[in-house]
Amino acid sequence: MREILISLRRTPYQTLSAFLVLFFSLFLSIALFITLSFLYGILGYIETRPQVTAYFQTKTTESDIFKVRDELTQSGKVLSIKYISKDEAFKIYKNLNKDNPLLLEMVSADILPPSLEIYAKKPVYLPEIAEFLKKQSGIDEVQFQKDIVDRLLTLTSILRKITLVFFSFLILMTIVVLTTTTMFKIALRKDEIELLRLLGATNFYIRRPFLFESILLGLSASVTSFLIILGLLLYSAPFLTSYLRGIPALSLNLDFYQLVVWPLNPLFLGVTFGISSLFGMGIAAVASLLATQKYLKV
């Protein structure tokens, strides 16, 4: 460790440039990773909500509502239908606004409409179901969320493609800068390296200090960028809480685990830090190996 610190002090400007390149790369990478995680979490949440919701007029009888429900069920296009009565709607309303007693005083179960929450078997059935509901008497409003899901899918797809292109350029630029910086440091110690080789030192022994130095820079840049991102997240937490009000949690549905993204939790933050650390140390190590290969003829 002492040798690494001495080497860093020998070339302060090259060390600073390598650190800054790693820092900005990791800072942007973490920001994009968290943004994509939130977008996928919101998309997953919307997909678990009723795809079509029909709000009936308050005077509509339950028999008329059940008639519409039965017709939809017999169509063979519906996966499930949930009936929400006025009383159930009022319970949901009270739970969503439990922190605002003024809103609770202004609303009673009588003025809230009963509704049907409908899930289609296939997305292609959604427009047909929505059109059928709009033609029924007694229905006051039909909420069709396909447009929202499609827009979110489009936004996520575009951002994912931009991220892939951006990451490719970012990794290439970072490796080039780090490789050039490491080669400059090796050039300053060329005589020392030649002497070590004459004394029988192995390639790994010669390469080791440069490799460890790069890994240390990658880890330091990762910690710094993560702490700044964490500070920004904690600072914006009240705004996010207000903006995502009514959404209990956002999560990423992985094949083996459901990772909760929001509310912020140690596991998600730990995964984010772990990925950024591995990414930072990985590209730093690759750059170091590429730089030393020229002199060691591996």
Wavefront OBJ file of the C-alpha trace (Angstrom):
o trace
v 0.000 0.000 0.000
v 2.861 2.355 0.852
v 4.432 1.775 -2.579
v 1.128 2.556 -4.283
v 0.763 5.842 -2.401
v 4.356 6.801 -3.260
v 3.672 6.036 -6.929
v 0.529 8.167 -6.858
v 2.459 11.094 -5.387
v 5.174 10.794 -8.027
v 2.707 11.553 -10.828
v -0.001 13.726 -9.214
v -1.388 15.214 -12.430
v -1.680 11.873 -14.205
v -3.260 10.386 -11.087
v -5.752 13.243 -10.852
v -6.712 12.950 -14.536
v -7.235 9.185 -14.183
v -9.329 9.698 -11.038
v -11.496 12.387 -12.651
v -12.158 10.253 -15.737
v -13.179 7.335 -13.539
v -15.239 9.591 -11.275
v -17.307 11.159 -14.070
v -17.768 7.790 -15.764
v -19.000 6.152 -12.572
v -21.113 9.146 -11.533
v -23.008 9.088 -14.829
v -23.223 5.293 -14.738
v -24.774 5.262 -11.266
v -27.206 8.044 -12.181
v -28.351 6.164 -15.296
v -28.620 2.870 -13.406
v -30.839 4.419 -10.731
v -32.951 6.230 -13.353
v -33.513 3.017 -15.307
v -34.317 1.159 -12.078
v -36.985 3.725 -11.186
v -38.449 3.631 -14.708
v -38.654 -0.153 -14.725
v -40.118 -0.035 -11.207
v -42.823 2.410 -12.312
v -43.507 0.298 -15.396
v -43.849 -2.822 -13.268
v -46.181 -1.007 -10.864
v -48.437 0.251 -13.673
v -48.598 -3.211 -15.227
v -49.873 -4.613 -11.910
v -52.649 -2.015 -11.782
v -56.014 -2.628 -13.433
v -55.512 -2.218 -17.174
v -59.013 -0.845 -17.688
v -61.116 0.760 -14.961
v -64.794 1.577 -15.502
v -66.353 4.104 -13.108
v -70.139 3.917 -12.923
v -72.545 6.699 -12.077
v -73.422 6.799 -8.393
v -77.070 5.981 -9.154
v -76.200 2.823 -11.101
v -77.502 -0.318 -9.382
v -75.336 -3.317 -8.581
v -77.450 -5.518 -10.847
v -76.612 -3.296 -13.834
v -72.922 -3.354 -12.904
v -72.933 -7.143 -12.556
v -74.636 -7.431 -15.947
v -71.739 -5.577 -17.575
v -69.279 -7.693 -15.599
v -70.922 -10.941 -16.738
v -70.919 -9.851 -20.388
v -67.207 -9.104 -20.187
v -66.514 -12.431 -18.501
v -68.413 -14.327 -21.211
v -66.455 -12.574 -23.961
v -63.394 -14.703 -23.175
v -61.087 -11.699 -23.395
v -60.898 -10.938 -19.686
v -58.468 -12.518 -17.263
v -60.134 -11.198 -14.107
v -62.588 -8.522 -12.976
v -62.792 -6.942 -9.534
v -65.849 -5.070 -8.357
v -65.224 -2.081 -6.079
v -68.323 -0.938 -4.224
v -68.897 2.557 -2.850
v -67.927 1.446 0.652
v -64.737 -0.238 -0.582
v -63.892 2.859 -2.634
v -64.317 4.982 0.498
v -61.997 2.679 2.476
v -59.360 2.996 -0.255
v -59.803 6.763 -0.286
v -59.403 6.970 3.497
v -56.235 4.879 3.380
v -54.707 7.068 0.660
v -55.555 10.304 2.493
v -55.126 9.215 6.098
v -52.606 12.006 6.659
v -55.018 14.697 5.461
v -58.105 14.829 7.739
v -59.542 17.802 5.853
v -59.975 15.714 2.701
v -61.591 12.932 4.725
v -64.206 15.294 6.138
v -65.233 16.469 2.669
v -65.914 13.021 1.204
v -68.400 10.268 2.075
v -69.096 6.858 0.557
v -72.262 8.130 -1.145
v -70.431 10.421 -3.564
v -67.776 7.902 -4.592
v -68.596 5.837 -7.700
v -68.569 2.044 -7.811
v -66.171 0.604 -10.376
v -64.907 -2.466 -12.186
v -61.168 -3.145 -12.389
v -60.470 -5.265 -15.446
v -57.407 -7.253 -16.525
v -57.287 -8.480 -20.122
v -55.884 -11.845 -21.186
v -53.881 -10.167 -23.955
v -52.905 -6.510 -24.518
v -54.591 -6.575 -27.940
v -57.953 -6.990 -26.199
v -57.626 -3.751 -24.233
v -58.971 -1.366 -26.921
v -61.956 -3.665 -27.551
v -62.793 -3.855 -23.842
v -62.478 -0.101 -23.464
v -64.739 0.530 -26.476
v -67.320 -1.939 -25.176
v -67.416 -0.202 -21.785
v -67.772 3.263 -23.312
v -70.938 2.157 -25.089
v -72.618 0.895 -21.911
v -75.219 3.017 -20.145
v -74.526 4.027 -16.566
v -70.756 4.281 -17.044
v -69.406 7.716 -16.232
v -65.710 7.253 -17.148
v -63.392 4.609 -18.578
v -59.704 4.785 -17.695
v -57.573 2.974 -20.248
v -53.923 2.740 -19.209
v -52.511 1.171 -22.362
v -51.297 4.557 -23.615
v -49.457 5.160 -20.359
v -47.798 1.734 -20.459
v -46.870 2.115 -24.141
v -45.334 5.539 -23.553
v -43.386 4.301 -20.566
v -42.185 1.262 -22.528
v -41.086 3.528 -25.382
v -39.286 5.884 -23.003
v -37.568 2.993 -21.219
v -36.546 1.385 -24.520
v -35.110 4.646 -25.853
v -33.251 5.331 -22.611
v -31.882 1.779 -22.552
v -30.544 2.103 -26.120
v -29.043 5.505 -25.368
v -27.471 4.045 -22.229
v -25.884 1.166 -24.168
v -24.382 3.524 -26.747
v -23.299 5.959 -24.048
v -21.722 3.194 -21.946
v -19.828 1.833 -24.942
v -18.365 5.257 -25.668
v -17.743 5.903 -21.965
v -15.909 2.625 -21.423
v -13.788 3.120 -24.548
v -12.868 6.680 -23.598
v -12.096 5.712 -20.006
v -9.888 2.787 -21.014
v -7.982 4.897 -23.552
v -7.299 7.680 -21.029
v -6.342 5.252 -18.240
v -4.141 3.195 -20.567
v -2.317 6.325 -21.743
v -1.855 7.513 -18.156
v -0.537 4.129 -17.016
v 1.847 3.916 -19.968
v 3.257 7.312 -19.003
v 3.860 6.062 -15.469
v 5.510 2.918 -16.809
v 7.761 5.026 -19.033
v 8.982 6.924 -15.969
v 9.932 3.601 -14.344
v 11.262 1.910 -17.467
v 14.791 1.528 -16.134
v 13.474 0.116 -12.858
v 11.325 -2.393 -14.748
v 14.253 -3.495 -16.920
v 16.371 -4.021 -13.818
v 13.634 -6.105 -12.185
v 13.404 -8.264 -15.300
v 17.181 -8.815 -15.301
v 16.910 -9.900 -11.663
v 14.336 -12.509 -12.666
v 11.140 -10.819 -11.504
v 7.984 -12.350 -12.946
v 5.631 -10.401 -15.170
v 2.946 -10.440 -12.480
v 5.372 -9.033 -9.901
v 6.203 -6.127 -12.225
v 2.592 -5.623 -13.229
v 1.193 -5.881 -9.703
v 1.821 -2.311 -8.433
v 0.289 -0.757 -11.555
v -2.674 -3.105 -11.325
v -3.280 -2.418 -7.631
v -2.877 1.310 -8.195
v -5.542 1.253 -10.925
v -7.904 -0.813 -8.783
v -7.432 1.612 -5.879
v -8.280 4.553 -8.149
v -11.342 2.720 -9.444
v -12.565 1.969 -5.929
v -11.902 5.527 -4.736
v -13.779 7.007 -7.692
v -16.656 4.594 -7.090
v -16.946 5.506 -3.402
v -16.797 9.238 -4.137
v -19.383 9.156 -6.920
v -21.699 6.875 -4.921
v -21.585 9.141 -1.848
v -22.463 12.180 -3.976
v -25.351 10.324 -5.646
v -26.537 9.110 -2.236
v -26.487 12.678 -0.915
v -28.544 13.849 -3.897
v -31.035 11.030 -3.389
v -31.457 11.811 0.308
v -31.824 15.510 -0.481
v -34.522 14.811 -3.092
v -36.273 12.145 -0.970
v -39.080 14.521 0.203
v -39.826 15.477 -3.412
v -39.812 11.826 -4.521
v -42.067 10.879 -1.620
v -44.545 13.561 -2.626
v -44.314 12.744 -6.333
v -44.745 8.981 -5.784
v -47.488 9.403 -3.210
v -49.974 6.560 -3.413
v -47.363 4.121 -4.746
v -46.340 1.892 -1.841
v -43.220 0.473 -3.488
v -41.312 0.206 -6.753
v -39.397 -2.974 -7.454
v -37.411 -4.748 -10.158
v -38.732 -8.222 -10.892
v -35.545 -10.218 -11.405
v -35.617 -13.907 -12.291
v -34.428 -14.926 -8.848
v -35.454 -12.003 -6.623
v -37.681 -8.956 -6.388
v -35.413 -5.998 -5.666
v -37.199 -3.062 -4.024
v -36.085 0.246 -5.573
v -38.377 2.615 -3.681
v -38.534 3.412 -0.794
v -34.752 3.622 -0.614
v -33.330 0.683 1.279
v -29.859 -0.625 2.179
v -30.118 -3.607 -0.176
v -30.756 -1.533 -3.323
v -28.083 0.987 -2.328
v -25.688 -1.873 -1.595
v -26.357 -3.464 -5.000
v -25.837 -0.092 -6.698
v -22.550 0.470 -4.880
v -21.388 -3.080 -5.579
v -22.095 -2.818 -9.309
v -20.422 0.591 -9.586
v -17.375 -0.615 -7.625
v -16.951 -3.704 -9.797
v -17.412 -1.610 -12.923
v -14.876 0.991 -11.793
v -12.258 -1.494 -10.647
v -12.861 -3.664 -13.731
v -12.235 -0.996 -16.359
v -9.286 0.342 -14.363
v -7.760 -3.147 -14.201
v -8.317 -3.714 -17.935
v -6.602 -0.411 -18.758
v -3.665 -1.323 -16.530
v -3.292 -4.749 -18.145
v -3.378 -3.244 -21.629
v -0.759 -0.661 -20.714
v 1.678 -3.117 -19.122
v 1.295 -5.663 -21.893
v 3.344 -3.533 -24.299
v 6.382 -3.580 -22.035
v 6.089 -7.096 -20.673
v 5.278 -8.785 -23.989
v 2.735 -11.077 -22.352
l 1 2 3 4 5 6 7 8 9 10 11 12 13 14 15 16 17 18 19 20 21 22 23 24 25 26 27 28 29 30 31 32 33 34 35 36 37 38 39 40 41 42 43 44 45 46 47 48 49 50 51 52 53 54 55 56 57 58 59 60 61 62 63 64 65 66 67 68 69 70 71 72 73 74 75 76 77 78 79 80 81 82 83 84 85 86 87 88 89 90 91 92 93 94 95 96 97 98 99 100 101 102 103 104 105 106 107 108 109 110 111 112 113 114 115 116 117 118 119 120 121 122 123 124 125 126 127 128 129 130 131 132 133 134 135 136 137 138 139 140 141 142 143 144 145 146 147 148 149 150 151 152 153 154 155 156 157 158 159 160 161 162 163 164 165 166 167 168 169 170 171 172 173 174 175 176 177 178 179 180 181 182 183 184 185 186 187 188 189 190 191 192 193 194 195 196 197 198 199 200 201 202 203 204 205 206 207 208 209 210 211 212 213 214 215 216 217 218 219 220 221 222 223 224 225 226 227 228 229 230 231 232 233 234 235 236 237 238 239 240 241 242 243 244 245 246 247 248 249 250 251 252 253 254 255 256 257 258 259 260 261 262 263 264 265 266 267 268 269 270 271 272 273 274 275 276 277 278 279 280 281 282 283 284 285 286 287 288 289 290 291 292 293 294 295 296 297 298
